[in-house]
Amino acid sequence: MQTITKQGLIGQYRFIGKDGAYAYVRQAGCIQFDPVDVCGKNAELTLQSRVKSFKKTMLYDLLYKDRKLVDYADKELSIWASEDWPYFSSYREKSRKLGRTFKGLQKLERQAIEYIESNGPVSSNSLPIEGEIYWHSSMHWSGNWHKKSQAARSILEQLYTDGVLIIHHKKGSRKYYDLAGKYLPEHILDAKNPCRNEEEFISWRVLRRIGAVGLLWDKNSTAFLGIDINAEKRKKILESLIAQGKICPVAVQGIKQTFYYRSEDGPLMGSIVDGSADLKPRMSFIAPLDPLMWDKSLILALWDYQYSWEIYTPVDKRKYGYYTLPILLGDRFVGRIEAVPDRKGKVLKVEGLWWEPGIHQTKKLYKELEKTLIRFAGFNDCDSVSIV
């Protein structure tokens, strides 16, 4: 219950409109980006489930007009607040040191920067650097690799990881880059790294991930993806965060593993225990890579709900559908749904609906589903809903 309440997925909406979308990203630390758009991209789906009156243009504006958010690495490729730019100083420094294994790279980088200074935002298709390069990088989200790639794309990605460029905007899945100094204010670009060393940076990220999920355990978890951490280091960091008064341990009945929540969420935990929290149920469709779903083992342990994102599962091996979303009602996962918009006809088509065992299919349940589908149709610019 604490996790659902912290996430803003129960009771009255705590996050409203564009300001609410920004506030939620600040609370979560980062939300994961994925370019696949079946019924909204993952980041948009994450926000629509807990931000009242959310529209996809709000996230676009926060990223590419207001510049309050940036696309950058964290948990894979993520979206987080520009204010956190100084914390990733060491990440960018490593990129500048370790991403220089290709001979002649600096010359090509200067060429790219000069072109962007003169011509503005570019994509890999519009940057006039020809050919392919074969190099080694240890800074990209997937770890060490050797790769032969289009020179223009590689140069732009390296400068982006270095922090010289940011994503100016996107058209579909194509990224356009421009100089970071043109869009991020000096007080952010020139700010001193708040973390004195790498250990502090990792601790800051662990604390942030606990806040994003609401409740995490001392186990190998995909919620810590992208953080250089092993079991020994994780245990040490959690002990340190407890000693600093930043997190609190808590036991969950029936589970041996200790869980941890941020100390600042103590009043929230207290309100749940004493019954004063707003726990009025509402239904939401949850994104596949939503912070709530980052640790599927934790979801199984706490809710007895097993979810697998089957987008990369062969058709004949799928149990449900290509892009099914968990259905949350109050503090329970009650099912999953595959809803695909017909954008030309402006109809949201429900192509699959599966209720969990033991869920009573009452009129009240279907009334909640109807309201949620209407909201979800509007989010996808559809005027009506059709159950296939």
C-alpha positions in Angstrom: 0.0 0.0 0.0 2.8 2.4 0.8 4.3 1.9 -2.7 1.0 2.6 -4.4 0.3 5.7 -2.3 3.8 7.1 -2.8 3.4 6.6 -6.5 0.2 8.7 -6.6 -1.9 5.8 -7.9 -4.6 5.7 -5.3 -6.9 8.3 -3.8 -7.3 11.8 -5.2 -4.8 12.8 -7.9 -1.7 14.5 -6.3 -0.2 15.3 -9.7 -2.1 17.6 -12.0 -1.3 18.9 -15.5 2.1 19.9 -16.8 3.4 21.0 -13.4 2.2 17.7 -11.9 4.1 15.8 -14.6 7.3 17.7 -13.7 6.6 17.1 -10.0 6.3 13.4 -10.5 9.5 13.1 -12.5 11.2 15.0 -9.7 9.8 12.6 -7.1 10.7 9.5 -9.2 14.2 10.9 -10.0 13.9 9.4 -13.5 11.4 7.7 -15.7 12.5 5.2 -18.4 12.3 6.1 -22.1 11.4 3.6 -24.7 10.7 4.6 -28.4 8.0 2.0 -29.0 4.6 3.7 -29.5 1.7 1.3 -29.5 -0.7 3.2 -27.3 1.8 5.9 -26.1 5.5 5.7 -25.4 6.6 4.3 -22.0 7.4 7.7 -20.4 4.0 9.1 -21.6 2.2 6.0 -20.3 4.0 6.4 -16.9 2.7 9.9 -16.6 -0.9 9.4 -17.8 -1.5 6.8 -15.0 -0.9 9.3 -12.2 -1.1 12.8 -13.7 -4.6 14.2 -14.0 -5.4 15.7 -17.4 -2.0 14.7 -18.8 -1.4 15.2 -22.5 1.6 13.9 -24.5 2.5 17.5 -25.5 3.2 18.3 -21.9 6.1 15.9 -21.8 7.4 17.2 -25.1 7.2 20.8 -23.9 9.0 20.0 -20.6 11.8 18.4 -22.6 12.2 20.5 -25.6 10.6 23.9 -24.9 10.8 24.5 -21.2 14.1 22.4 -20.9 13.1 21.5 -17.3 13.7 17.8 -18.3 16.4 16.1 -20.3 16.9 12.8 -22.0 20.0 11.1 -20.7 21.4 7.9 -19.3 20.3 6.7 -15.9 18.1 3.6 -15.8 18.9 2.8 -19.4 17.9 5.9 -21.5 15.8 7.9 -19.1 14.1 11.3 -18.6 15.1 13.3 -15.6 15.1 16.9 -14.3 17.7 19.3 -15.7 18.5 20.3 -12.1 20.2 16.9 -11.6 22.7 17.6 -14.4 25.6 18.3 -11.9 25.2 14.9 -10.2 26.2 13.2 -13.4 29.5 15.1 -13.8 31.5 12.0 -13.1 29.6 10.0 -15.6 30.4 12.6 -18.3 34.0 12.7 -17.2 34.3 9.0 -17.6 32.8 9.2 -21.1 35.3 11.8 -22.1 38.2 9.7 -20.8 37.1 6.2 -21.9 35.4 7.1 -25.2 38.5 8.1 -26.9 39.7 4.8 -28.3 39.1 5.7 -32.0 42.0 7.4 -33.6 40.9 10.7 -35.2 37.8 11.0 -33.1 38.6 14.4 -31.7 39.0 15.8 -35.2 35.6 14.5 -36.3 34.1 15.9 -33.1 35.4 19.4 -33.8 34.0 19.1 -37.3 30.6 18.1 -35.9 30.6 20.9 -33.3 31.5 23.5 -35.9 28.8 22.3 -38.2 26.2 22.5 -35.4 27.3 26.0 -34.4 26.7 27.2 -37.9 23.6 25.2 -38.8 21.8 24.3 -35.6 20.2 21.0 -34.6 21.3 17.9 -36.6 20.5 14.2 -36.8 22.8 11.5 -37.9 21.3 11.7 -41.4 21.9 15.5 -41.7 25.4 15.7 -40.2 27.9 15.7 -43.2 30.4 13.1 -41.9 30.6 10.1 -44.1 31.7 6.5 -43.6 31.7 4.1 -40.8 34.0 3.7 -37.8 34.9 0.6 -35.7 35.6 1.5 -32.1 35.3 0.4 -28.5 33.1 2.2 -25.9 32.5 1.5 -22.3 30.1 4.3 -21.6 26.9 3.4 -23.4 23.9 1.9 -21.6 24.7 -1.7 -22.5 28.2 -1.8 -21.2 31.4 -2.7 -23.1 31.1 -3.4 -26.8 33.0 -3.3 -30.0 30.9 -1.9 -32.9 31.1 -0.9 -36.5 28.7 2.0 -36.9 27.8 5.0 -39.0 30.4 7.7 -38.3 27.9 10.6 -37.9 25.7 8.7 -35.5 28.7 7.6 -33.4 30.1 11.1 -33.2 26.8 12.5 -32.1 26.2 9.8 -29.5 29.7 10.3 -28.1 29.3 14.1 -27.8 25.9 13.5 -26.3 27.3 11.1 -23.6 30.1 13.6 -23.0 27.5 16.3 -22.2 28.6 18.5 -25.1 25.3 17.9 -26.9 21.8 17.3 -25.7 18.8 16.1 -27.6 17.2 19.1 -29.1 14.0 17.3 -30.2 12.7 14.1 -31.7 10.7 13.3 -34.8 9.4 9.8 -34.2 12.4 7.8 -33.1 14.9 10.1 -34.8 17.0 12.3 -32.5 18.2 15.8 -33.3 21.1 17.1 -31.3 22.3 20.6 -30.4 24.9 22.2 -28.1 24.0 21.8 -24.4 25.3 25.3 -23.7 22.6 26.9 -25.8 19.8 25.4 -23.7 20.9 24.6 -20.2 21.6 27.6 -17.9 25.1 28.4 -16.8 24.2 27.8 -13.1 23.4 24.2 -14.0 26.2 23.6 -16.5 28.9 25.1 -14.3 27.6 23.8 -11.0 30.0 21.8 -8.9 29.3 18.1 -8.6 27.4 17.7 -5.2 29.0 14.2 -4.8 32.5 14.3 -3.6 33.3 10.8 -4.9 31.9 7.9 -6.9 30.6 6.2 -3.7 28.5 9.2 -2.9 27.2 9.3 -6.4 26.1 5.6 -6.2 24.5 6.2 -2.8 22.6 9.2 -4.2 21.3 7.0 -7.1 20.3 4.1 -4.8 18.4 6.5 -2.6 16.7 8.0 -5.7 15.7 4.5 -6.9 14.2 3.7 -3.5 12.2 6.9 -3.8 11.1 6.0 -7.3 9.7 2.6 -6.4 8.6 3.6 -2.9 9.9 0.4 -1.3 12.9 -1.7 -2.2 14.7 -4.7 -0.7 18.4 -5.7 -0.4 18.3 -8.0 -3.3 19.7 -8.0 -6.8 17.1 -5.9 -8.5 16.4 -4.5 -12.0 15.3 -1.4 -10.1 19.1 -0.8 -9.7 19.8 -1.2 -13.4 22.5 1.1 -14.7 24.2 1.5 -11.3 27.6 -0.1 -10.8 26.7 -2.1 -7.7 27.1 -5.6 -6.4 25.6 -7.4 -3.3 28.5 -6.3 -1.0 28.4 -2.7 -2.2 24.6 -2.5 -2.0 24.6 -3.8 1.6 27.2 -1.3 2.6 25.3 1.6 0.9 22.0 0.6 2.5 23.7 0.5 6.0 25.2 3.9 5.4 21.9 5.4 4.3 20.3 4.0 7.4 23.1 5.5 9.6 22.6 8.9 7.9 18.8 8.7 8.6 17.9 8.8 4.9 16.1 5.4 4.8 14.2 3.2 7.2 13.9 -0.6 7.3 10.5 -2.2 7.4 9.2 -5.8 7.6 6.4 -7.1 5.4 4.3 -9.9 6.9 5.0 -13.2 5.3 8.3 -12.1 3.6 11.7 -12.7 5.2 13.5 -10.0 3.3 13.8 -6.5 4.8 12.4 -3.6 2.8 13.5 0.0 2.8 11.8 3.3 2.3 12.9 6.9 2.3 12.8 8.5 5.8 11.0 11.5 4.3 8.1 9.1 3.6 7.6 8.3 7.3 4.5 10.5 7.6 3.0 8.8 4.6 3.7 5.4 6.1 2.2 6.6 9.4 -1.0 7.8 7.7 -1.4 4.4 6.1 -1.0 2.6 9.4 -3.4 4.9 11.3 -6.0 4.9 8.5 -5.9 8.6 7.8 -4.4 8.3 4.2 -6.7 8.8 1.2 -7.0 5.3 -0.1 -10.1 5.7 -2.4 -9.5 3.1 -5.2 -9.1 4.3 -8.8 -8.2 2.3 -11.9 -5.0 2.9 -13.9 -3.3 1.2 -16.8 0.4 0.9 -15.9 3.3 1.3 -18.3 5.5 -1.8 -19.0 8.6 0.0 -17.7 6.9 2.1 -15.1 8.9 2.6 -11.8 6.3 0.6 -10.1 7.2 -2.4 -12.4 11.0 -2.0 -12.2 11.3 -5.0 -9.9 9.0 -7.7 -11.2 10.1 -10.2 -8.4 9.1 -7.6 -5.9 5.7 -7.2 -7.6 5.2 -11.0 -7.4 6.3 -11.1 -3.8 4.1 -8.2 -2.6 1.0 -8.6 -4.9 1.2 -12.2 -6.2 1.0 -10.7 -9.7 3.3 -12.0 -12.4 3.9 -9.7 -15.3 6.1 -10.2 -18.4 6.4 -7.6 -21.1 5.9 -9.8 -24.2 6.9 -7.3 -26.9 10.0 -9.3 -27.7 8.4 -12.7 -27.1 7.7 -14.8 -30.3 4.1 -14.6 -31.2 3.5 -18.3 -30.7 5.0 -18.1 -27.2 3.0 -15.1 -25.9 0.6 -15.8 -23.1 -1.2 -12.5 -23.5 -0.4 -9.9 -26.1 2.3 -7.7 -27.9 1.9 -4.7 -25.6 -0.3 -5.5 -22.6 -0.5 -3.1 -19.7 -1.1 -4.1 -16.1 -4.5 -2.9 -14.7 -4.2 -1.5 -11.2 -7.4 -0.9 -9.1 -6.8 0.5 -5.7 -4.1 -1.5 -4.1 -4.5 -4.6 -6.3 -3.4 -5.7 -9.7 -6.7 -7.0 -11.2 -5.8 -7.8 -14.7 -4.1 -6.7 -17.9 -5.2 -5.1 -21.1 -4.1 -4.6 -24.7 -5.6 -1.4 -26.1 -4.5 -0.2 -29.5 -5.6 3.2 -31.0 -6.9 3.3 -34.6 -5.5 6.8 -35.1 -7.2 7.4 -38.5 -10.6 6.3 -37.2 -9.9 7.8 -33.7 -11.1 4.6 -32.0 -9.4 2.9 -29.1 -9.6 -0.8 -29.8 -9.5 -3.2 -26.9 -7.9 -6.2 -28.5 -7.3 -8.2 -25.3 -8.6 -8.1 -21.7 -7.6 -10.6 -19.0 -8.8 -10.5 -15.4 -6.7 -12.1 -12.6 -8.0 -15.2 -10.9 -10.4 -14.4 -8.1 -11.5 -11.0 -9.5 -15.2 -10.8 -9.4 -16.4 -9.2 -12.7 -19.1 -6.9 -11.1 -20.9 -3.9 -12.6 -18.8 -1.7 -10.4 -15.6 -3.2 -11.9 -16.8 -2.6 -15.4 -17.9 0.9 -14.6 -14.3 1.7 -13.4 -13.0 0.0 -16.6 -15.3 2.2 -18.8 -14.1 5.4 -17.1 -10.5 4.4 -17.4 -10.9 3.5 -21.1 -12.5 6.8 -21.8 -9.6 8.6 -20.2 -7.1 6.4 -22.0 -8.9 7.0 -25.3 -8.6 10.8 -24.8 -4.9 10.4 -24.0 -4.5 8.6 -27.4 -6.6 11.3 -29.2 -9.4 8.8 -29.8 -13.1 9.8 -29.6 -14.5 6.3 -28.8 -13.8 2.9 -27.5 -14.4 -0.5 -29.3 -14.0 -3.9 -27.7 -12.8 -6.2 -30.4 
